[in-house]
Amino acid sequence: MIVKISNQPQGYAWGSTTLIPDFLRQEATGQPMAEIWLGTHPISEAKTSNGQFLSELIGHRLSFLTKILAADQPLSIQAHPNLQQAAAGFVAENLAGTPLDAPNRNYRDDQHKPEVIIAVSDFRALCGFKTDEQITELFSDILALAEISDGLREIVSKWQSDLKNFGLKAIFEDIFARSDNLLGVTNELASLADFDSRFELVAELNSLYPGDPGVVVSILLNQVLLTPGQALFLPAGNIHAYVSGLGIEVMAASDNVLRGGLTRKHVDVAELTRVLDFSNRQISKLQSSNLVRGLEKFELPIQDFSIYRANLDSQVVLADLQLPAETVAVCVAGEVAISDSQAQRVVLARGEAAYLSTEAKYVTLAGSGTVILAVGRED
């Protein structure tokens, strides 16, 4: 079975007013459009062209979720738990009687939430902590500036000492311990953009969330720029925040998010600190391997889902592909026709998506364009 699916955009305030309309080849409404969910998650479920919910058609819910994501402003600094943490947290909050829809609920299910973002446009993100050496150098450069106040000098000196004697976690906790008195700190760090380009993002964040602990935390994080086609993997315990750009996001179908700033939603510092991995300082840009001409597979360190990218033109037709599990396909450029051995066929233009079941033995992709294939866990 192959069926087109679609959904209404989520209008979160951080969404872009132009990126999704342009991607869908529609007129902009002037309202922010942040995400389009292409799956069976009950918060926002995709429908077929006749208005039927996808889960009603296929008789179950998908274990993964694909999104079109368009950020004009930063999302919250956040992390996601691993499977063991999610299971324990979910049980604990149930026993405590915290409603699933309570704003202070951390664990809305018992699953982990590994994520991948594939850039469609240039895409900026914060991802993972810098190395101790990079943070030490940054602190030293701040302290070398004659322009900083005595108050900031005292705080940064303490953080430099804490990093050496107690580790990065101590700095992270100290930032949040000062959360009611950070406006002067964030304003001063933002002003350093006049001297050092490394603080330009701090100034951008502070203009939106002055005095927020996340503004300070951002100086500890890696700034990542993805060019179109590049992908970033966000494992459990990884601290991150999308900043701007259009991308295709694929994740396990969980709703467990622990936030740490740049938000007006619930922040549980203690629980966030507990699940964060302070030791992993790697930026996990994904590599891909070419399977055949026109088809590549991203190399993921998880089994929850797989991601393929097909690049098609008049010289490249991918015939008789065997998809190992049910699939959501999103066309990100041009126009792609998808047909199967049961004589079903859909044509996807840029921004359109389809669900492919495993009933058909073979699938063929043709046309002139690029399609992302998010494939569920292989049995």
Steps between C-alpha positions, in 0.01 A plus 500: 500500500616850412294797613563872514487651849491858622438706813438854618804698620554552871504873568761518774636852552854401402386389155585676176233691311658420162703176498214248506275696259792526257577129542136409436476748210223694678431863580623607842227599747726710722450252785787286634506143373738293708444130433298260289470158661492211253412197706247357743592686820166586668599861571493575127422207274541503123204429276458346158363699207144389585530629857557168676750488785802292401472276808141416404614396154791282610354375829788597729732785594846547352798463732670801339398853407608715206466877509556796273655757737546872432661716768526877485585530870684257729320206652557424867829359620408138571598137531322166485534200734627154413266200516579415861458859618176541308350179639593589859387861467167403346423256782608749768278778367207260466545390861517865604165558332628761253250519212640416157399842370630695802733786399759382755500142368845390378422147380187462288595148390761235578705533181824665400514757222809480277474764228652584163470835323576517126553852371288616207630858528801625693419388853648632825502306825664475838611142561696351788747652741832639386816331622656613827787649299262709288309621805821585685621701201167684481508589869860618471410720205212655696723568800760662274254772398551821693142602422325238717360590840641380829183299554533305176872455559426343839238263358709387202803451726288275721382301199856460379599365842193276516579351160849408613406369845148360464419472130245646260198381697593739783488799262167387357349474848645836606342675201155380603566579865539862384194490274319782682796736464637443151374803310819697556709197403310429178498868402874525551574175317282621213696825485818300437372441146648843427845352562465130418280327241466198729248703701276604210262212569497595870384848400232349276374272777511775763285726283229233518554364853686763704630361827414141408744232623495350152673811365795430731493125435530571127862613541583147616347336191624430150356718226423285196415611146355235272492566128216351293521121504711472814356316800552511875430219749378590849536205740357461849659737749615742231431866578384688192286775355400567141562867418375565147438335167288242317556130548348154501503350849464128571466367854364222712135576571549625855398828662760502779680836511704646787552872446781721625429853388394721208141412580203602707400138547579281800870463586608226743868574553564208733353242262667656197836492677444135589441388141765719334813332372777742599772268369396479133652801323462374142295669229327210327475615139386194311685334218315320223592201288405457135304179452446536126517796268246755623431335836685561825442391858588709804715311749308502828614351832143395591250239382177698552486621141708536184531794262568485128533775241421447132630744237328444169528641148443389144803273524420352843199279572496290815309186406394202710607637837411286800417722796558308824213661694217749464621834372418870490636673189541878475593671174748780571575607141351458156239233431520128571267217398473201733343177375489145629459144379127518577456768231445784747661835421526851644686807379656724764594862436725694736352504850264206441515170688379142474467192718624168358399171659699178470228312310658564162809294425676770297496880473625713210604866521523715188491865399725798551539588865603394847300302754576416863385153608448447873469126560376339821678239707582187304338185639 
